[in-house]
Amino acid sequence: MDLEERVAELERRLGALEKERAEAPSIGEGPLWALEGLKEQLAGIGAGDGGVMFTGAVRLPTHERYEWQYGALTEELLEGDWSDAAESFAALGHPVRLRLLREILAGRRTVAELTEPVGLGTTGKVYHHLRQLTSTGWLHIESRGRYEVPAARVVPLLVVLTAACP
């Protein structure tokens, strides 16, 4: 290999490494950048008991993009009626419903498409689970019988999954 070929090969490798570095995920500065930002916000409003926040910027396999954030003060959460959340959590508490949500986020949207994957059961069973998810707001029916996770529920669903799967 002559000098020109070696230099060209080195330049190609360097270009590939630079591209890898540019595409590597990098979020925020420091390991607790989001937490530090939340603490600054809480201090600014005098929330001595603290608060929680969840946020996300998501691109699904269907190429749909969602950006969402929500925060609540600790005092409000501890004083609230948690029983309101029971039905919503119960809807997520079945493996078939979680699989349906995953399939819908991946782009399968009709009952016919949702009964194809192995293990989801008959059309009647799929409808039963879809009703549970729809009645609790995890799904809604779009035109022509197509199901979708409402935009305001995509990031919270992924947050719940993240919290449940350490």
Secondary structure as UniProt FT lines:
FT   HELIX           3..23
FT   TURN            31..32
FT   HELIX           33..44
FT   TURN            45..46
FT   TURN            48..49
FT   STRAND          51..59
FT   TURN            61..62
FT   STRAND          65..73
FT   HELIX           74..79
FT   HELIX           82..85
FT   HELIX           86..92
FT   HELIX           95..105
FT   TURN            106..107
FT   HELIX           111..115
FT   TURN            118..119
FT   HELIX           123..135
FT   TURN            136..137
FT   STRAND          140..141
FT   HELIX           143..145
FT   STRAND          147..148
FT   HELIX           151..164
//
